[in-house]
Amino acid sequence: MACPVCFGAAADPALRESMNAGILVLLGVTAVVLACFLRFFVALARRSREVAHPGDAQLIDANQSERAA
């Protein structure tokens, strides 16, 4: 079974607004999931750098905190 819009019914403003809201929610969920993946890979890169060079990670963190201050 298809929705009335699929059968060619005229889209009233409430239906159009609801569809737009649904699209925005799905785009928002997609953006959040992609941001979580990005954060995960950044954390992996930081951890691998620290394992490879234990002393350098502390220096990098200190330099970043000095720049922020």
N, C-alpha and C positions, 0 to 999 in steps of 0.2 A: 504494500500500500504506500502510495506517495502522498506528500503533503499537497494542499491546495495550490501552492505556488508552482509546484512542479506540473500541475495540470493546466497552468496558464491563468489562474485566478488573479485578479487585480490585487496588488499588494497595498494594503491600507497602511497609514503611517505607523500605527502601533506595531504591526508585524515587521515593518522595515526597521524600526528602532530596536525591536527585540533581536532581529537577525544581526544588526550591527553590534549590539551589546554582546551577543554570543561570540561573534568574530573577535571582538576586542578581548574578551576573557580568554579565548583560546590562544590569541597572540601573547597575552600576558603570561599565561602558564608556560608557553614555549620559551619566552624570554627568561623566565625564572629558572627553568630547567637548564637552558644553555649557560646561564650565569653560574649555576651550581657546578656544571662540568668545567667551566673555565676556572673557578676557584679551586676545584679538585686538582686540576693539572698544574696550577700555580703552586699549590701546596706540595705536590709531588716533586716539582722542579726544585723547590727550596730544600726539601728533605734530601734529595739526591745530591744537591750541592754541598749540604752540610756533611753528609756521609763521605763524600769524595775529599772535601777539604774542611776538616772540623774547625780550624782556627779562623779561616776566611769568613765563615758565616757570621761569626761574632763581629768581625770588622765591618762587614757589609751592613749588619743591623745597626751598628753604632753610627755609621755614616748616614744612614737613612734617618735616624732619630735626630742627628745634628741638623740635617737639612730641614726637618719639620719644625724645629725650634726657632 
